[in-house]
């Protein structure tokens, strides 16, 4: 699979998201994704499904070294001792010795960023993760994180889709050589009926979801992590590597960002989002 690289990390350009999937359905969906060809699996302690994700990884039948696994520490566990306990539990639930990428899921509302970056760095030094990153960080939070870290911050996982292109945040991240991991890349399907997206889909004889995901991966260092529990959609979302959007297509999709519509910007720790 096509990959992107930043600060020593090589990440498959298309990931499989597991938010809000649980039980046997989660395990089966992860296994289906791996068998289809996904090699990047994203989960979090806060999803409550790491055990099932691990089960799906094992059922996928692919050697561990061929997979890129991401998990996250929640904002309630960012104090040093709690942080380490959370990571150790994640490894236990996933039944792996190490993840490829460990993220702070949301910045703490009570702890300084520097105090939470310290245990994130330590987790890497202890060998629990190959790389570190953050999620839902604004420019201000990223600035504080980079000032405090001794290890490179590979990615910031944020909501990103044609209705929310976050130009200022993207420019800052590119200046730091970071990857943008796009959650809710299909805008929870809200955006898929947009006439611009539908028109480009008709032009290429593709689904609107395929058009949006292709738009993602044609940008520098953008990694979408779509989620689905339907095998047909899991496969369709993966089938985006045999066509290309032209400059007019890309420009029309990016222009939708003027809507600045945040669809999935939920609590518990919403920062003051960048304009």
N, C-alpha and C positions, 0 to 999 in steps of 0.2 A: 504493500500500500504506500501511496505518497505520504511523505512525512514533512514536518517543519522542525527547525532547530533553533534553540536559543540557550545560551549560557551552558552548553554541554548536554542539554536534554534534546533527544530526538523523539518527537511525538507524532504518532499517526494522525493525519490531518482530519480524519473523521472519527468521532468517538460515539459510544453508545451510552446514553444517559439512563439512570435508573431511579430518579426521583419519583416518589409516590407509586412505586411498584413494590408489592410485597408478596410473601408466601411463595407457593409453588409457581405462580405465574411469573414472579421475578426470576427465579432460577431457570425456568424454561425459556424466558425471553432472552436472558443473557447467553444461555447455551445456543439458542437459535442465532443470535447475532454473531457469535464467534464462528459458528459453522458456516454462516454466510460470507464471512471475511473480515468482520470488525476485529481490530486488535487493540483497541483503546476502550477501556471500560471505566466509567465514572460512577462513584458512589460517595457516601458520607456517613459518618456516625449518626448524624441527625435524621437520616432516612430510615433508620431502624431495619435495614435490610442487608447489612454486610454479610451476614451468615448465608443468606440466600444468593447473594451475588457470588460469594465464594463457591457455593454449590454449583451455580451455573458455569463458573469458570472451569471447574473440574470436569463438568459434563461436556464442555465444549470440545475437549479432546486435543487442545493445542498446548504444546510445552510452555511452561510459565515464562521462559525467557523470550518468547515471541509476543507476549502481551504487555501492554502498558496500563497499569492499574493506578487510579487516582482515588484517594479518599480525603476526608476533611474533618477537622476538629471544630466542634460547635462553640459559639460564643460563651456558653456557660462553663466551658472547660478550658479556658485560656490561661488561668493561673497555673504556675509552673507544675506543681504536683498533679493537678487535675489533667493538665495537658498530656503528661507522660502516661498517665493511667488510661486516657482516652485512646492514645495511639496504640498502646499495648493491647487494649481490648479490640481495636480495629484489626490488628494483625491476627489476633486469636480468632475473631469472627470470620475473617477472610481466609484463614488458614494459610497464610503466607509469612515468610520471614521478613519481607521488605516490600513496601509499595514503591512505585516509580515516582509518584508525585504526591506530596502531602500539602494540603491547603488549610489556611485559617478560613473557615466558612463565612463568618461575619466578624467584623471588628467588634471588640468589646465596648460596651457603653460605660464601663467603670475603670478599666485598666488602660494605662497608656499603651500605645502601639508598640513602643520599644520593649515593654515588659512581656508582650505576647510574641514578639519576634524572637526573643531570646530562646524560649523552649523550642520554637520551630527550627531554629538553627541547630540546637542541641539534638533534636530528633534526627537530623541528617548526620551529625557527627557520630551518633550512636548506631548508625547503619539501618535505622528503621525506614528510611526513605532515601531514594537516590537524589531527588530534587525537591525543592520547596516552592510554594507560591501562596497566593491569597485569593479571596473571592469577595465580590461586592465591595471592593475598595475604591474610593474616590481618588482624585488627584492628590488631595490633601493627605489622605491616609497612606497612599503610595509613597508620597514624599517622606513622610515620617518613617515608613517601613524601610525604605532604601537607606535612610540616614542611620538606622539602627542595626541593619543586618550585616553579617560578615559573609554570608553565603548569597549567591545571586538569586533573585526572585524571578523565577522562570515565567510565571503566568499570573494573570488576574482573570478569574472566571466571573463573567458578568452577563446580564441580559443583553442580547445583541441580535438584531434582525433588521430588515429594511425599514421598519417604522421607528427604529431606535439605533441610530448609527454612532452616537456618542463620539463625535469628531474630536472634541478636546481631550477626552480621556484616551482615545486611540493614539493621538499625536504624542501625548506624554509617554505612553507605553512604548511606542516605537522608538522614541528617543532613548529609552532605557533598554532597548533590544529585547523586549518581552513579547510573549505570545498572548493573544487574546483568546480565551476559551469562551465560546458563545453558548450560554444556556438559554433555553426557550428560543432556539434559533428559528423556529417556525411560528413564533408569536402565539403559541398555544392555539394554533389554527385560525386565530383571528384575522391574520393577514392574508390567508391563502385565497380568499375571494376577491382580493383587490384586482381591479381590471387591468392594471399595468402588469402585475405578476401573471394573471391569467392569459393576457395577450402574448407575453414572452413564452409561456408554457405552450400555447397553441402553435406558435412559430416553430418551436423545437420539437413538437410532439412529445412533450414531457409533462409530468405532473407539476403543479405549482410548488409543491414541497421540494422536488428535485431542482427546480430553478433557484429557489432560495438557498438551498445547501450548496449548489454549484457557485452561486454568487459569493458565498462565504469563502469557499476554498480557493477561489481565484484571487482573493485579496492576500496581501502579504501577512503571513503569520496569524491567520484566523482559523481556529479549530472549532467547528460546531459539534455539539453533542446531543443530537436529537434522540428522543425517547419514543418508543412504541411497544405495545404488547402484541400487536398483530403481525404474524410472520410476513404477510404480503407487504405491509408498510415498512417493516424492518429491512426487507430486501430492496424495496423500491428506494428507500432513503440511501441505501448503499450504492445504488446503480447510478452514480453521478460522475464517473471517471472516463466516460467514452463520448463526451460532447463538451463543447466550449461555448461560453457566452461571449458575444462580441462587445466591442467598446460601447456601442449604443445601448445594448442590453444592460451592461454593468452600470452605465450612467443613469439609466432610467430607474433601476432598482435603488441605487444609492440616493437618488433625488427624493425617494419616498421618506428618507430620514428627516425631512423637514417637518413631518408629523410629530416627531419627538414623543411618541406614544409608548409609555412604559406599561407593559401588560402584566409582568410577573414580579414587580418590585415590592415584594411582601415584607412584613416584619420578620424576625423579632428585633432587628437592630438597624433599621433603615437609617443610613447616613443622610446627610444633606447632599443629594445627588448632584453631580456636575451638570451644568446646562448643556 
